[in-house]
Amino acid sequence: MKFLVIRFSSIGDILLCTPVFRLLKQKFPQSEIHFVTKSPFANLLKGNENINQVFAWENTSDMSELYGNQYDAIIDLHSNLRSFQLKLRFWNVPHLTLKKKNVSKWLYTLTKSNVFKVSHIIDRYIDTLKFYEIKNDFGGLDFVCESESNNIQNLPENYICLVLGGTYLTKRIPQEKIIELIDKSPNRRFVLIGGKDEFELGEQIFHHFQDRILNFSGKISIQESAIILKNSKVVVSGDTGMAHLASALGKPIAMVWGNTDLGYGMGPVNRQNVEIQNFEVDNLTCHPCSKLGFSACPKGHFKCMLQQNMVDVSNFAEKYL
């Protein structure tokens, strides 16, 4: 059997696909599994023994080679116009497609009713394989972490990894709450990670606390961020791909929710049964307000983040320090 799996983005969604590769390989040990994704994520699953080849969508040479292959089945875990176009190139190949449950998510956002909460995305990914009688093994996520990097030097022995990033501002922990958390954790060291958009924020926090902070935001790759996560004692993160990477690495996580929540089926999972604690502000009639996020709070008050109790987050972290 030769499979093509499609998932174009992003970090968290791709990591959450990894049980699909593992379960396919377990069911069909002699199978060949190819994966197509966007170029920035082509190396994310480097070293995954269940994937034979990765193709970058924007790479002309990669796609020319992919189009020349013959597949027994296509597993579409993105289910959008781009993946539909790709499947048309293989119109005679059977394909299995993710059910995105967008109507249920919209109704959940609109009504806040538990009736419309959707099952976890991993269960829905695996549900695409039911034709092959494949079921969830609850083995968590798979990720191969590099052992070292020349860009990462002098990490503390005992530190909290604080994730600054997030695709949307309403998923990120605000600067004032980050400062509050660090203030509530005296004598603790923090290592900051995030993308280029968080570089300036990281520098501001570094200058505020100086010797208690190392800021790697916007300076290192995803693989290097994984090294920092792996060596941390505990991770504090908003709803972002780095939380899923921390989960794949078996780290305890303080998950600080902004505009989203677990009802969208995208919470981190952990096969090592290390604790993941979710922090949400109770009794907000506007929460959750979007399955994705916004550049600013639609209501203008951003209570879902600004009313977070950082003492509770600090106390959680302390258990692992």
C-alpha positions in Angstrom: 0.0 0.0 0.0 1.1 3.5 -0.8 -0.5 6.4 1.0 -0.4 10.2 0.5 -1.4 12.2 3.6 -2.3 15.9 3.2 -2.1 18.5 5.9 -0.7 21.9 4.8 -0.5 23.7 8.1 0.1 24.6 10.9 2.5 23.4 13.6 -0.1 22.1 16.0 -2.4 20.6 13.4 0.5 18.7 11.8 1.8 17.4 15.1 -1.8 16.2 15.9 -1.6 14.2 12.6 1.2 12.0 13.8 -1.0 9.2 15.3 -2.4 8.7 11.7 1.1 7.9 10.4 1.8 5.6 13.3 -1.5 3.7 13.1 -1.3 3.3 9.3 2.2 1.9 9.7 1.1 -0.5 12.4 -1.8 -1.7 10.2 0.2 -1.9 7.1 3.9 -2.5 8.1 5.1 -2.7 4.5 3.3 0.4 3.4 4.9 3.5 2.0 3.6 6.8 3.5 4.1 10.2 1.9 3.2 13.5 3.4 2.6 16.8 1.7 2.6 20.1 3.6 3.6 23.7 3.2 7.3 24.5 2.9 7.8 26.1 6.4 6.6 22.8 8.0 8.4 20.4 5.7 11.1 19.6 8.3 8.7 19.5 11.3 8.4 15.8 11.3 12.0 15.1 10.3 13.1 11.8 11.7 9.5 10.4 12.0 10.1 6.7 11.2 6.5 6.3 10.0 6.9 8.7 7.1 8.9 7.7 4.0 8.9 11.0 2.2 7.8 14.6 2.8 6.9 17.0 -0.1 6.7 20.8 0.2 3.7 22.2 -1.5 5.5 25.3 -2.8 8.5 23.4 -4.1 8.1 22.9 -7.9 10.5 19.9 -7.9 8.8 18.2 -5.0 5.4 18.6 -6.5 6.5 17.3 -9.9 7.8 14.2 -8.2 4.6 13.8 -6.2 2.4 14.1 -9.3 4.5 11.3 -10.9 3.7 8.9 -8.1 0.9 6.3 -8.0 -1.0 6.0 -4.8 -3.4 3.4 -3.4 -5.2 6.0 -1.2 -5.1 9.7 -0.4 -5.9 10.7 3.2 -7.0 14.4 3.3 -6.6 15.8 6.8 -7.0 19.4 5.7 -10.2 19.3 3.7 -10.0 22.7 1.9 -10.0 23.9 -1.7 -6.2 23.4 -2.0 -6.4 19.8 -0.9 -9.5 19.3 -3.2 -7.4 20.5 -6.1 -4.6 18.1 -5.2 -7.1 15.2 -5.1 -8.3 16.1 -8.5 -4.9 15.4 -9.9 -5.4 11.9 -8.6 -9.1 11.6 -9.5 -9.0 7.9 -9.9 -7.4 7.2 -6.5 -9.7 6.5 -3.5 -9.6 9.3 -0.9 -10.6 9.6 2.7 -11.4 13.1 4.0 -11.5 14.7 7.4 -14.9 15.9 8.6 -14.1 19.4 9.9 -17.4 20.0 11.9 -17.4 23.7 11.1 -21.1 24.0 11.5 -20.9 22.5 15.0 -18.0 24.8 15.9 -20.0 27.8 14.6 -23.0 26.8 16.7 -20.8 26.3 19.7 -19.3 29.8 19.3 -22.8 31.2 18.9 -24.6 29.4 21.7 -21.8 28.4 24.1 -23.8 25.1 24.5 -21.9 21.9 25.4 -24.3 20.2 22.9 -22.2 21.6 20.1 -18.8 20.8 21.4 -16.8 18.6 18.9 -14.7 15.6 19.5 -10.9 15.9 19.7 -9.2 16.5 16.4 -7.1 13.4 16.9 -10.3 11.3 17.1 -11.6 13.0 13.9 -8.3 12.4 12.1 -8.3 8.7 13.1 -12.0 8.5 12.1 -10.9 9.1 8.5 -9.2 5.7 8.7 -12.3 3.7 9.8 -12.5 2.1 6.3 -9.3 0.2 7.4 -10.8 -0.6 10.8 -8.1 1.5 12.5 -8.8 2.8 16.0 -7.1 5.2 18.3 -4.2 3.6 20.3 -4.1 6.6 22.6 -0.3 6.6 22.1 -0.1 10.4 21.9 1.9 12.5 19.5 5.2 11.6 17.8 8.1 14.0 17.5 11.9 13.4 17.2 13.8 16.2 19.0 17.3 17.1 18.0 19.8 16.7 20.9 21.6 20.1 20.6 22.1 23.3 18.7 24.9 25.9 18.5 22.3 28.6 18.8 21.2 27.5 22.2 23.8 28.0 24.9 23.8 28.2 28.7 20.3 27.0 29.5 19.5 27.1 33.2 19.2 23.7 34.9 15.8 24.4 36.3 13.5 26.7 34.3 10.0 27.4 33.1 9.5 27.6 29.3 7.2 30.5 28.6 5.6 30.4 25.1 4.9 34.0 23.8 3.6 33.1 20.4 0.2 32.5 18.8 -1.2 32.9 15.3 -3.8 35.4 16.7 -3.3 38.0 19.4 -6.4 36.8 21.3 -4.7 33.5 21.8 -1.5 35.0 23.3 -0.8 35.6 26.9 -0.6 39.5 27.2 2.5 41.2 28.3 1.1 42.4 31.6 0.0 38.9 32.5 3.5 37.5 31.6 5.1 40.1 33.8 2.6 39.3 36.6 3.5 35.6 36.3 7.2 36.2 36.6 6.6 38.5 39.5 4.6 35.8 41.2 7.4 33.3 40.7 10.3 34.9 42.6 13.8 33.4 42.1 12.6 31.3 39.1 14.3 31.3 35.7 12.2 31.7 32.5 13.2 30.9 28.9 11.0 32.6 26.3 10.2 31.2 22.9 8.1 32.5 20.1 8.2 33.6 16.5 9.6 36.8 14.9 6.4 38.7 15.8 7.2 38.1 19.4 10.9 39.2 19.3 10.2 42.7 20.6 7.9 41.5 23.3 10.6 39.0 24.4 13.2 41.8 24.5 10.9 44.0 26.6 10.4 41.2 29.2 14.1 40.5 29.2 15.0 44.1 29.9 12.3 44.2 32.7 13.8 41.2 34.5 17.3 40.9 33.2 19.1 37.9 34.8 16.0 35.8 35.3 15.2 35.7 31.6 16.6 34.2 28.4 14.8 35.3 25.3 15.0 33.1 22.2 11.8 34.5 20.5 12.3 35.1 16.8 15.9 33.9 17.0 15.7 30.1 16.6 14.0 27.4 14.5 11.1 25.1 15.4 13.5 22.3 16.1 15.6 24.5 18.4 12.4 25.6 20.2 11.8 21.9 20.8 15.2 21.6 22.5 14.2 24.4 24.9 10.8 22.8 25.6 12.4 19.4 26.1 14.9 20.7 28.7 12.4 22.7 30.6 10.7 21.5 33.8 7.3 22.9 32.9 5.7 24.9 30.1 3.3 27.8 30.2 1.5 28.5 26.9 -1.5 29.9 25.2 -3.4 28.0 22.5 -0.6 27.6 20.0 1.4 24.9 18.2 4.2 25.0 20.8 1.8 23.6 23.4 1.2 20.6 21.2 5.0 20.3 20.7 5.4 20.4 24.5 2.8 17.7 24.7 4.6 15.5 22.2 7.7 15.9 24.4 5.9 14.8 27.5 6.1 18.1 29.4 3.7 19.3 32.1 1.8 22.2 30.6 -0.1 25.2 32.1 -2.5 25.9 29.3 -3.8 29.5 29.5 -6.9 29.9 27.3 -7.9 33.1 25.6 -10.6 33.3 23.1 -10.7 29.5 22.4 -11.4 26.6 24.7 -11.5 22.8 24.8 -14.9 22.7 23.1 -13.3 23.1 19.7 -11.4 19.8 20.1 -7.9 21.1 19.9 -6.5 20.7 23.4 -3.0 19.2 23.9 -2.7 15.5 24.7 0.0 13.6 26.5 0.9 9.9 26.1 3.2 10.0 29.2 0.2 11.0 31.4 2.1 14.1 32.6 -0.3 16.7 33.9 -1.9 19.3 31.6 -3.9 21.9 33.5 -6.2 24.2 31.7 -6.7 27.8 33.0 -9.9 29.6 32.0 -11.7 32.6 33.3 -15.1 31.4 34.5 -18.5 33.0 33.8 -17.7 35.0 30.7 -20.8 35.1 28.5 -18.7 36.1 25.5 -16.3 33.1 25.8 -15.4 31.3 23.5 -15.7 33.9 20.7 -13.9 32.2 17.8 -12.4 28.9 16.8 -9.5 30.8 15.3 -8.9 34.2 16.9 -8.7 37.9 16.3 -6.1 40.7 16.2 -7.9 42.3 19.1 -10.7 41.4 21.5 -14.1 41.9 19.7 -15.6 43.3 22.9 -12.6 45.5 23.7 -12.0 44.2 27.2 -10.1 40.9 26.7 -11.3 39.5 30.0 -10.6 35.9 29.0 -6.9 36.7 29.3 -6.7 39.9 31.5 -8.7 38.2 34.3 -6.5 35.1 34.4 -5.2 34.3 37.9 -1.5 34.1 37.4 -1.0 33.0 41.0 -2.7 29.7 40.1 -0.5 29.3 37.1 2.6 30.0 39.2 1.5 27.5 41.8 1.0 24.9 39.1 4.5 25.5 37.8 6.0 25.4 41.3 5.0 21.7 41.6 7.6 20.8 38.9 10.4 23.0 40.1 
